[in-house]
Amino acid sequence: MEIKIYKIWDTERKLFFKGGWFNGDSRYGKQGKTWNQLNHVKSCLKGHTENGHWDNTLHKYVREYKNNIPDSWEVIEFSSVTGERRFKAKDLYPPTNE
């Protein structure tokens, strides 16, 4: 049976992300957070995206997509069968036409 775990690595800080939606220096460490499913990692990444905002000038909700996931983040998949694979974290949430 294949076992996979996932971590978010910051290539600039050379540390792992500890999870959450705040991206301050205190959120990084040598161990970081470990997820056992890719969709759980994507849920964390979703917190670093925006689908719109309230515009006080227009007095309405403006739909727009902003991918605020840092360019320096990689998602590392560790597999007991295939070894290590790396993905650009930002690529897991590309802009959509919603």
SULWOPE-V377392 format. One record per residue. OMEGA is omega in radians with two decimals (* if undefined). BURIAL is 1 if it has 24 or more other ideal C-beta (glycine too) atoms within 12 Angstrom, else 0. Layout:
omega->OMEGA burial->BURIAL
omega->OMEGA burial->BURIAL
This chain:
omega->-3.14 burial->0
omega->3.07 burial->0
omega->3.12 burial->0
omega->2.98 burial->1
omega->-3.06 burial->1
omega->3.07 burial->1
omega->3.05 burial->1
omega->-3.10 burial->1
omega->3.06 burial->1
omega->-3.05 burial->1
omega->3.11 burial->0
omega->-3.12 burial->0
omega->-3.08 burial->0
omega->3.13 burial->0
omega->3.09 burial->0
omega->3.10 burial->1
omega->-3.11 burial->1
omega->3.12 burial->1
omega->-3.14 burial->1
omega->-3.08 burial->0
omega->3.10 burial->0
omega->-3.03 burial->0
omega->-3.14 burial->1
omega->-3.09 burial->0
omega->-3.13 burial->0
omega->-3.09 burial->0
omega->-3.12 burial->1
omega->3.11 burial->1
omega->-3.13 burial->0
omega->-3.14 burial->0
omega->3.14 burial->0
omega->3.14 burial->1
omega->3.09 burial->1
omega->3.07 burial->1
omega->3.14 burial->1
omega->3.07 burial->0
omega->-3.13 burial->0
omega->-3.13 burial->1
omega->3.06 burial->0
omega->3.06 burial->0
omega->-3.13 burial->1
omega->3.07 burial->0
omega->3.08 burial->0
omega->3.14 burial->1
omega->-3.13 burial->1
omega->3.10 burial->0
omega->3.14 burial->0
omega->3.06 burial->1
omega->3.10 burial->1
omega->3.12 burial->0
omega->3.14 burial->0
omega->-3.13 burial->0
omega->3.07 burial->0
omega->3.11 burial->0
omega->-3.12 burial->0
omega->3.12 burial->0
omega->-3.12 burial->0
omega->-3.09 burial->0
omega->3.09 burial->0
omega->3.10 burial->0
omega->-3.14 burial->0
omega->3.14 burial->0
omega->3.03 burial->0
omega->-3.11 burial->0
omega->3.07 burial->0
omega->3.09 burial->0
omega->-3.11 burial->1
omega->3.10 burial->0
omega->-3.10 burial->1
omega->3.11 burial->1
omega->-3.07 burial->0
omega->-3.10 burial->0
omega->2.98 burial->1
omega->2.97 burial->1
omega->3.13 burial->1
omega->3.07 burial->1
omega->3.06 burial->1
omega->-3.10 burial->0
omega->3.11 burial->0
omega->-3.12 burial->0
omega->-3.01 burial->0
omega->3.14 burial->0
omega->-3.03 burial->0
omega->3.00 burial->0
omega->3.14 burial->0
omega->3.09 burial->0
omega->2.94 burial->1
omega->-3.09 burial->0
omega->-3.11 burial->1
omega->-3.13 burial->1
omega->3.12 burial->0
omega->3.06 burial->1
omega->3.09 burial->1
omega->3.10 burial->0
omega->3.14 burial->0
omega->3.12 burial->0
omega->-3.10 burial->0
omega->* burial->0
